[in-house]
Amino acid sequence: TVLLQCCDLKDIKLAYRLNKAMEKGDNWKFLDVDRLNAYWSKFFSLLCMMEQIDVVLKWYKEMSPSLFYPTPKNILDLLQALDAANHLEVIPSVW
């Protein structure tokens, strides 16, 4: 739950540090499938809010669908990030 609360704080540096700790060894096994998907969903939403669009797209391509299946909110967050960055032409490639 600490991992999920971090993303609610909107602190991207802390989120990256926690993500690095979670990816170390088998730490990810401490979360069940639902919590793991919730973690990635919140992490991705935070990325959409706080990161440059090329960083968001890099994470999206690495994470989806191998690490998580984007929720409708994640898709909306991605579309808003693309719109804010004036990169709507990328929509077909992420769809």
Secondary structure, 3 states (H helix, E strand, C coil): CHHHHHHHCCCHHHHHHHHHHHHCCCHHHHCCHHHHHHHHHHHHHHHHHHCCHHHHHHHHHHHCCCCCCCCHHHHHHHHHHHHHCCCHHHHHHHC
